[in-house]
Each structure stands twice: as C-alpha cells, then as structure tokens.
Amino acid sequence: MAKRIGIEVSLAIAEAVKLAQADVIAAYPITPQTHIVEHLAELVADGELDANYIPVESEHSAMSACLGSAAVGARTFTATAGQGLELMHEVLYIASGMRLPIVMAVANRALSPPINIWGDHSDAMAVRDTGWIQIFTENGQEVVDNILCAFRIAGDQRVLLPVMVHLDGFHLTHMIEPIYMPEQNEVDRFLPPHQYPMPLDPNRPVTMGGFSPPYIYTETKKAQVETLAAAKPVILECWQEFGRSFGRQYQPVESYHSQRARVLLLTMGSYSGTAMETIDKMRAEGQDVGLVRIRLWRPFPFLQLRQAVKDAEVMVVLDRAISFGGPGGPVASEVKSALYNEKKRPRVASIIGGLGGRDITIAGFEAIINRGVEIAEKGSEQEFEMFGVRE
Amino acid sequence: MAKTENVPWKKLKIGTIIDEPGSAVEYETGDWKSQRPLLEKAKCNKCGLCFIYCPEGCIRPDEEGYFIADLTFCKGCGICARECPKKAIMMAVEE
C-alpha cells in the first residue's frame, strides 16, 4: 500500500524519478527547479538510485546530454525552469524530431527581464510548438502521478516522444504537501522496463537526425505531426490505467461544475485550486458559473475542450503568459481557434494575470470572471486585458 | 538520386533514423558546385594535403598517386586549392 507522507513537492518528484528507475539524469540547477535535481544528485550519490548523474555547464548541455542518453536507450530525466527552458529551446526540437523519450519536469517561472524567479507560464508557452507532450499539474500529488505517467507515455513504443510535466514554480515546487508515494512494486507493475527500438549501438550503427533535403523533410514533419496526434489516445489510455492501478483519474480537460453553466472560467496549473473555491463561492451566491481546466496542453485536446464548453455562453480564459503583439494570451488564442468553426460557441474573453508569481485571490478570480463577462457581452477595444495592473 | 526521394511518410523509420551505414553516398552533392578543382600535375608533389582537408571526403589518389576530386560529390568549396602548398590546384568556374 502506498504511504501518504508529508514531503516537499520537489523532493517528491525526485523520489518519483527514483521509483521510475531512471538511468541518466543530466541537469543544471535553476530556481525554482533546484531542489528537484539536488535531491536526485543526493539519491545517486547515496547509492539509492542506480543512475548516472551528469552535472553539466548549462541547460543547453543538459538537454544535449539527454539526447545522447535517450538515443542509447537509457531512461532519461531532466528538470529546468524559466530561462533554463529557453536556453534549451533549439535542443527541444531535436529531442522530439528524433523521437527521443526524455521526461522533463518544468518548474514554471517567469522570463526575464526584469529578473523574476517566481511562477508563471511564459516559459511553457514559449516552447509549445517544439513537438513535446506538455502536461500541466495542480498539486504535488498530480505532479508525482504525472511524472510516472510521463515515463510510461514517453517510452510507449507507439509514442517515443519527450514529455514535459509542468508545475508552477514555488506555488508547487516549494510546498510541503501530503502525497501518496507508491511502492516500488506498484510502479514496476505500471511502468514497463525502458526499451528503445533502434538505439545508438556500435554493433548496429544508425544515423539519427541525418541530412534531409527538400524532397524528404516535409515527409519527416508529417510523420512527426501524426505521431504526436497518435500519442493522444495513448496518453488517455495511460491515465485510465493509472486510475485503475492507483485510484486517481486524470483527463485532458477537467471540469468543475461546468455542465450547463452559462459562464466558464478556464485555468491551467496550480491557480485552479483557488479558482475552484471561487466557483464554489459564486455558485453558493446563485451565480451560474463553472470551471474548466486544461491538463493536456500538447497535443491540444480539441475534441474534449469543445465538448466541455459547448453549452456555455461566455468563457473567461486566464493566461499566465503574454503573446507579445499577438491576439492575447496563448491559451485564449488556442481556445478561440479551437471554437471558431463551431456553430454554437461561447464568446471568449482573454485575461492575463498571475504573472511573475503574483497571487490571484478568490476576490481576484471573482473580479476576473465578472470583467470577462462584461467584455464578452459588451465588447472591448482591446484583444485582451491584464488583470490587477496599477494604473 | 537518393533512395529516399520517393519514400512516403509512413515508410520512414522512427525519427527518420538511417540504419544503413554510408548511405550519404547515394546523395550526389556534386551538383551544388559553382566551381571545380583542376589539378596541374606538373606542380603536384602528391603530398595528399588536399585529400586530408577535403570536407566531403571525395578526393582519392589515382593509379599514379595523384590526388583527384570525384566531381560527382565535390561541392566546389575550394579548400583543397587554398591548402595546397604547391598551388597546384586551380578552381575553374562551372559553365
């Protein structure tokens, strides 16, 4: 039986990586991810985890070392945050394009300048087109569970793609939470041994990421598009299997009192907890509101999102990142494009808030919902609004 | 013509892995060049530096020991001409 223990979420992630029996960890420490890789280094140094820990000189090198490790068929983990994820940027494409099943925890952090170590989703949104699977989590338990799921999804022979598990910096990484840590034998039953079909091997040489002239490059990208799309049912299957094994169920789009609600708030990540309390309060006051949370950000769950919001009149999307010069927050933009061709669809209001770790309280969410409804019903001259900015 | 020219996307291996060593030889890079190396044998001392420097690996010694570029693969970069200590290689513009 799994024991429920009080543990800092970062440490719990490292313990989950140990349970998954990762072979190689290559990482560079950066706040707020540091405790994850520090604890992994400890586990390896103490002989509790039989893995190679590669302390590299930068995040670009961390991801590059992960490429090599995954390419020889080792179960590979890394973690980063904010600028670190940005420094990895070009290598992220290599990992997905070469179908290397790396698992990475991203302790979401704002991007500089000015320097800010606290949480928002700027880093995650900047890498949304890199071909990785991206899963957002709300609390420590969800992070641990989805780290285990990420290893299973990434290593599934139908997928073989890298997976990011997103957790909000500080709001999750530095919290001590009660978390059910599964037993080793339970994880072993859930997570098959890692296997890569065509690893780098001097006895059976292969070339990865070789030269692709115009006559073949489009075919390689088509294959990548189809593989990522085909990963979606495998992700759902993994979550179902996880639910059967551990009793906790995950969905690509999760709803909270959203059925037939007139107004829906949409959030991602740890702020969803406060959002749920807001919905409770507003519903108790007789308001017709609900909440929708996106857990699977890539591949984007178009069908499930359309299904979840089809009856609403207004959707208020909270983004914790900015698409500069663009139509609004990246999530709102995605939601709008997912709904544009639907015959019946809610009006979408785009609100940006919670940047650089700024809290949004229950009163704050209430104000966001009310303003969103106002924008949706009366219109706004702006494509999006930033919540809580002092004039 | 390279073997992958008409391959449909479903036939590609995982991550477009190439499992046949040396398959680059099927891609004839010679048609990239805008100039070709011409060896003046009278000046050549057969030192082989051009062979060593050639980034394409397309220079080989002939029966007499002169190092000659295979124009099917030579991209015309001119490194051999630049490095030749005897100035025995001239780059001629392709017509």
Interface residues (C-beta under 8 A of the other chain):
Chain A: G97 M98 R99 L100 L160 P197 M198 R204 P205 V206 T207 M208 G209 G210 F211 S212 P213 Y215 I216 E219 T220 K222 A223 E226
Chain B: A2 T4 E5 V7 P8 W9 K10 L12 K13 I14 G15 T16 I17 I18 D19 P21 S23 A24 Y27
